[in-house]
Amino acid sequence: MDWSEVTARVVELLATFKQVVDINVSGKLECKTQTQEYAQFCDLHLPARNSILQIDDNGYEFQQGLEITPQGNQHENTIKNNWNSLMK
């Protein structure tokens, strides 16, 4: 793929939810839906190929592709920092 093939980029933030049981102020059990975490997605639109390439922050293998952050500084080598660098 050549970057010139990309005509649009759409970045999304998708929440995942879980069911939890909590004790409310009156001491009774209460079922709730809480946000568990957020997943970030990026869609690259490739109309010449009739395709949309979708990548996500938890599925992308940052260590297998291009070096986007210096490997020497381990505290900066997080999924969040890698994802933000990739999006730039």
N, C-alpha and C positions, 0 to 999 in steps of 0.2 A: 504494500500500500504506500502511496505517496501522499504526503500531507495536503498537496494541492487538490486531491480528490474529495477532501472533506468540505462540504458546503455549509454545514451547520453543526453546532455542538450544543447539546442540551445537558445541563447538570441538574440532578435531582437529589433530594434528601428524602429517604423513605424511612418512616418509623416502624419498628416492630413492637408488638404488644404482647403482654402476658397476663393471664388471669391470676390474681392473688387473693388470699383471704387475710383480712385485717380485722383488728378489734377497733370498733368505733368508740366515740366518747362515752357512750352509755354501757360499754363493756360487751356489746353483742358482736358476734362474727358478721363480717360484711364482705361480700365478694366485690372485687374491683378489677377494672382493667387499667394496667399501668404501662407506660412506655418503657420498654426494656432497653432499647438502644436505637441508634440511627445508622442507616447504611447510606453511603453516598454512591451515586451512579453517574456515569457520563456516557451519553449516546453520541456517537460520531456518525453523521449522515453522509452516506456515499451513494448518491443517486446514479452515477454511472454504472455501479455494480448492483443497483436495486437492493441496497443493504443498509442496515444500521448496525454499527459495531457498538456493543454495550460493554463497558467495564465497570467494576465496582471496587470499592476500597478494600473489602475483605477478600475478594477473589483474585485480585491482581497480584501476581508474583513479582514484587518489586526487585527481588534479588536476581531474577532471571533475565530481566530486560536491560534497558539502558541505565547507566548509573546517573541517577537524578539528584542524589545527595552524597556528600563525601562519606565514604565508608569509615574513615578514621574517627569520626565523632559519634560514638554509639548512642549517647543520650539524645541526639537529634534524629537518629535513624528509627523513627516511629512510623506507624501506618499513617497517622495524621500528617506528619511532616512530609513523608514520601508522597502522599496523595496530593497535598497542596502544591508540592513541587511539580508533580505530573500535570496538574491542571494549569499551571503557568505555561 
